[in-house]
Amino acid sequence: MNWPYLRRGDLAGIILMAVVLAVLVFVLLFFPQRGQQNFGFGPEWQCARMEKGDPICVRLVEKGEAK
């Protein structure tokens, strides 16, 4: 099978896509949680991710609120 030779524009496109993918992987690895995730609960809930298992969520209670 004869492959066509790569031209300068082809190489530039390959390098550009490699750089874009490298930046995307870097951002996803080092900044996985941009903003606080509440796993579907409202803003009055605070959740913490656990290494193993599901996240643990607690409801924030204000001082004046009676239970």
Sequence and secondary structure as in RCSB ss.txt:
>XXXX:A:sequence
MNWPYLRRGDLAGIILMAVVLAVLVFVLLFFPQRGQQNFGFGPEWQCARMEKGDPICVRLVEKGEAK
>XXXX:A:secstr
       HHHHHHHHHHHHHHHHHHHHHHH   SS   TT  TTEEEE  SSSS EEEE   TT   
